[in-house]
């Protein structure tokens, strides 16, 4: 995609994002982009009544215009692009069902699709232009996440940090920024990157703010660059850039790895359980053991989950969850729901995250660092559990690709079903509206102008 071999990585990446054309993108990647957009939409609609999302929406109503070209999918109001991006991004991440890219430990949809849709509606972009922008956002954000590395994720929420640049790339592509303007947008976005994990200790609402800030700041950065506003040229790999400030293992080569040939968007996973992705491998492995051996919760005396360090860093902060959302970051709670109900969906969390049987099972669960699992991470998220039964047996479970990973993905029918269930859960759309939204996205590549998605 670029011949500027001698250029520094930030510039190469910006040149790629600015020059990406719809015709450059393979058809399977475009179809996966549509899948991811529909999956994202379900998460937004599911969070329609969530308290933190409503709080951010009230802020948007106070500060922004009462009407505008861009749609608030949660309330069906309209406003300016920046406030639509702010609210829709906040909603994207609340129910913990949005997508994730394993290698970067990054949730792209929340911070890419929300600002891209808001701007596309504002400028009258075509569906093909929107799809191209989304691909640009994914390709940039995922590579920035991989560049920042494992050490970054120990303290920083990559969706908040890399997400700011991902949003800038998506919006910048819609605005048809030049390569130099895109690089300035990256500089402005990167200097605003923020978001740390401390909120998990207090069950705070910061995760929604992380996504809202990343989407809105990335959007602002792209518009500022269009107006001539300049940003740091080497915001990522520079001597005082993000790599130095936010990582101890940053690898600039990751920023340009396979640009135009390796489509990282196609590596993105769907989330099957309504919980932190770090719980999914163990959840699938436990479900395997319980099904194969016909076990009930009372038959289990102890579960050891064999995990990577990232899971310990994030999930280890939560012991007894105080809220439903915090419960989604509790390995014991998730496995308790799996043991009791066979699934850890939104309804199960709402009803039973502190139910006596689930809480009792939670106390049986421990996490243990496993060398094989940790070495494979983050490229592969292996699930391994050792289950000690009440009658003295030790049963082992293993899942090499959790449900939703590229090698164990969801079909279009399963994605449609998931989206419709999420929309029903949040009362964000009727059954007929949800079906219509599915068709709207399946036909997006041929849509001449992106308008409102909900009446």
N, C-alpha and C positions, 0 to 999 in steps of 0.2 A: 504493500500500500504506500510505502514511502521509500525514496531513494536516498534520503538524508542520513546515510550510514554514520557519518561523523557527528551528527547532532547528539546532544545529551538526551537522556531518556525522557524527561518531562516533555521536551519539544517533539520528540518522535511520537509520543503518545497523543499529544495535542494535535499534531498533524494528521494522525490516523482518525481521530474523532471528528475533526473538521471536514475531512475528505470522504468519510464513509458515505457510500451511495446505496440506495435500495437494491440496485442491480448487483452490487458486490456481495450481498448476503445470500448464502445458499438457502434454497427453499426449506430444507428441514429446520434450519435455524429460525427462519421466519415463522414456521408452524409452532415451534417451541416457544417463540416469543408470544404468540397468541395464547398458548396454553398458560404461560406465566401471567399474562395480563388478566385472564379470566380468574385464575387462582387468586391473584391480588385483589380483584374486585370483591370476591367473597369475603375476604378478611376485612375489608373496609366496611362493607354492609353489616357484618356481624358486630362491629363496634359502635353501631349507631347510637346506642344509649349509654355507652361507657362513661363513667363520671369524668375521668381525666380528659377524654376526647371532648366532652361537652364543655369542660372548662376552657380548653384551648379554642373551641369554636366561639364561646362567648367573648373571649379576648378578640378574636377576629372580627366579630360583629361590632365591638366597641371601636376598634381601630380602623377597620376597613370600610369600603363602600357597602351599602345595603344591597346593591345590585351590581352585576358586572358580567363579563363574558364567560367566566369560568365557574364550574359547578362544584358545590359542596355536596358530595355524594351522600353524606350522612343525614343532612337535613333537607336536601333538594333546593336549598337557596342558591343564589349566585353571588359572586363577589369578584374581586380582582384576582389575577393569576397567583400572586404571591400568597394571599390568604387562603385560596383554594388549595394550593400546594401544602401550606402549613397544616390545615385541618385534615385533609385526606391522608397526608403522610402520618400524622399522629394516629389516625384510625387504623392505618395499615398494620400496625405492629402489636395492637392491644391483645388480640385473642391468641397470639403465638401460633398462627397457622400459615403465616406467609413464608415464602421460599427462602432457601439458604444455599450458598455456594460453599462446599466443604473446604476446599483448599485455602480460601481466604477468610473463612468463618464470618461471612458477610451476608446480610439479608438485602439483596439488591432491589426487589420490587418496591419496598416501602419508600425508598428515597429516590428512585428513578422514575417510576410510572406516575406517581402523584404530581410532581412538577411538570413532567412531559405532557400529561393530559391537560393540565391547567393551561399551559402555554399553547398547546395545539388548538384548544377550544378558543383561546383568545385571538390567535392570528389566522384562524380559518385554515389550518394545515390539513393536508389529506391524511388518510389512514396510512398510506405508505410512508409518508414523512414521519408520522408518529412512531410507526414500527422501527424505522431507521434510527430515530432518536433514542428509543428505548434500548436498542442493541448497542448503540454508542455508549450509553450510560452504564450498561452492564459490563461491557468490555473494559472500560476505564476503571470503574469501581472495584471490580474483582481483581484486576491487576494491582491496583493501589493496595488493596487488602493483602494480597500475596507479598508485595514488596515490604509492607510493614512487619510481617512475620509474626511468629508465635509470641515473642516477648511483648509485642504491642498489646495483644489481646488480654494479657494478664491484668492490665490496668484499664485499658481503653476499650470502649464498645466500638468495634470496627465499623458497624453500620452507621454510627454517628460521625466517625472521622473520615474514612474513605468515602462514605456516603455523600459528603459535601461536594467532593470532586465528581462523583458519579452524577449527581444532580446537575452540576455545572456543564458536564459533557452532554447530557441529554438535551438540556435547554439550549445550550450553545449550538448544537446541531440543528435544532428547529429554527434558530435565529440565523442560521447560515453564517456563523462566525468564520473568519479567515483563520488559518493555522496560528498566526500571531495573536489574534484576538482570543482564540481558544486557550492559548498558553497563558495569557493574562487572566482569563477566567479561572484557570486552574490555580494561579497564584493567589487570587483573591479568595477562592474557595478554601484552599489549603490553610491560609492564615487564620481562617475562622473555624477550623476543625476542632471539635470538642466532644466530650462524652466519656465519663468514667463509670466503673461498675459499683462504686460505693453505695449507690441507691438501693442495691439489693439487700443490704443489711437492715434497712429501715422500711422495706416494702414501699418505697417512695414511687412517685409517678414519673420519674425522670426519663424512662424509656420512651414514652410518647413524646416528650420534649426533644429527645435526641433526634428522632426521625423528623419532627416538625422543623427543628432548627436546620438540620442538614438539607432538607428539601428547599426551604425558603432561602437559606444562605447561598446554596448553589445556584438557584434561580437568579437571585440578585447579582451574583458574581458574573453570570453570563450577560445579563442586561447591562451591567456596568462596563464590561469589556466591549460590548457593541458600541457604547458611547465614548470609547477612548480611554477608559479607566485602566490603569496598568497594575500588574501584579508581579510578584517575584517569578523570575524565569525558571529557577531551579527549586521550586517550593518543595519538591519531594526529596531530591537527592543532594541538595545544596548543603554547604557547610553549617548552616543554621536552619535547615529545613526540617520537614516532618520526620524523615528517617533518623536524623540525629536526636531530635527532641522527643520522639515517641517510641523508639525502638532500639534494641541492642543487637538485632540480627537482620536489619534491613538489607535487602538485596536488590539493587537497581536493575539488574538483568531481568527481574520478574516483570518490570513495567512494560517491556517490549516483547516479551516471550510470545512468539508465534502470531504476532499481529496480522490479521487478515487470513490466517490459515487455521489457527487454533481458536475456535469460537467458544469462549468460556461460558457464555450464556447457556449453551447446550449442556454444560456440566452441572447446571444448577438443579438442586433437589427440591421436591415438594415435601411439605411437612404433613405427615399422616396423623400424628398425635398432637393435641392442643397444648404443647408444653415446649420448654427449651429443647433445642435440637440435641443438646448433650445427653438428654435422658433417653432419646429414641433408640439408640443401639441396644442398650441394656433392657429397655422395655420390650423390644421385639424378641430378644434372647430369652427373657423370662416367660413371655407368652408362649414361645416355642416349647420350653420345658414343661410348663403347666398343661398345655394341650396334649403333648406327646405322652405324658404320664398321668393324665386325668387328675391332677392335683386341685385341691381347694385351698383357700388361704390358710385354713387351720392346719393343713398338712405340712406347711412350711415353717420351719423353726428359724432359719437364717438364710439371707441372700447376700452374697458378696458380688458386687459388680466390679469387673476388671476394666478400668477406664484409663483414658489419657489424662495428662496433667491439666489440660484446659477444662475438663469437666470438674475436676477438684477445685480449680481456681474459681469457677463461677458458681457451681452448685454447693460447694462446701460452705458458703456464706449463710445458707438457709438451713436451719435445724427444724424448728416448729414454725410452719408458715402462718403468718398473721392474716393474709388475704388470699383470695383465689389466685391472683396474679403471682404472688410470691410462691404459692404452692406449685406453680408450673416450673419453678427453679429448685424444687425439692426432689431429689432422686427417690427418696423413700415414699413420698406422696404419690408420685407418678407410678411407681411400681405397685403401690397399694391399690390404686385404681385399676391397674392392669390385672392384678390378682383377683380383685373382687368382681370387676365388671367385664374383664376381657378387653377393655378399651379405655383410653384416657381422652375422651372428647370434651367439648365445651359443657355439655349437660352434666357429665359425670363430675367435672371440677366444680361446677356451681352447686350441685347438690351435696357432694360427698367428700370434698377435699379435707374436711376435718371429721368425717364420720368415724365412729368408734372402730369399726373393722378396718378402715383404711389407715387410721392413726396407729392402730396396733401393728399393722403390717409395716408401716413406715419405720417403726423402731427395730424391725428385724433386718433392715437394709444398711449395708455399709459400702463405701467406695474404697477401692484399693488400686493403687497405681500399677499398671501392667506394662511391662517393657515392650511386648509385641504391639499392643494397642497404641501405646504412646509413640512408638517409632513410626507406625503407619500414619498417624494423625499429622496434619489435617487432610492429607490427600485421600485417606480412607478412614472411615469411622466404623471400626469393628465393634460389634457387641458381644461381650462374653460375661456370663454369670455362672457362679457356683451356688447351687441351691441345696441346702441341708434340710432334709425332711424330718418330720417328727419321729419317724420310725428308724432314723439313723442313716439313711442313704445320702450320698452326695451325687447330685445330678448336675451335669454340665450343659450349658446352652451356648450356642455361638451363631451369630448372624454376620456375614461379611458385608452385606449391603442392606441397610435398613430400608424399610418400605418408603418409597419416594425418591430414593437415589436413582441416578441415571440408569443403572443396570437393573433396577427393581422399581421402575417408575410407575406413575399413574397413567392410565389410558385416558383418552379424551372423555369417555363416558364417566370415568371415575372423577375427573376434574369437574365436569358439569355437575355431577351429584354432590361433590364437596361444596362447590360454589352455591348451589341451591340450598343445601342444608345450612350453610353459614348465613345466607341471606334470610332464611326463615328464622334462624336463631335470633338474629338482631332485629327482626321485623324491618329490615332495610329494603325489602322488595317483595312483592307478591310472587306467587308461583309463576304466573303468566309473565310478569316483568322479568323474573330471573331467566326464564326460557328465552325471552326476547333479547336479553343482554348477551346470552350465549351466542345467539345468531349474529348479533351486532359485531362481536369480536371475531367470530369465524369469518366474517365478510369484511374485516377491517382493511385488508390490503387493497380492496377495490372501492373503498369509500372515498368519494371526491373531497369531502369536507367533514372534519370531525366536529360534530355538534354535541348537544347535551345527551347524556346517556339515560337519564331518568326524567320523566315528565315533572 
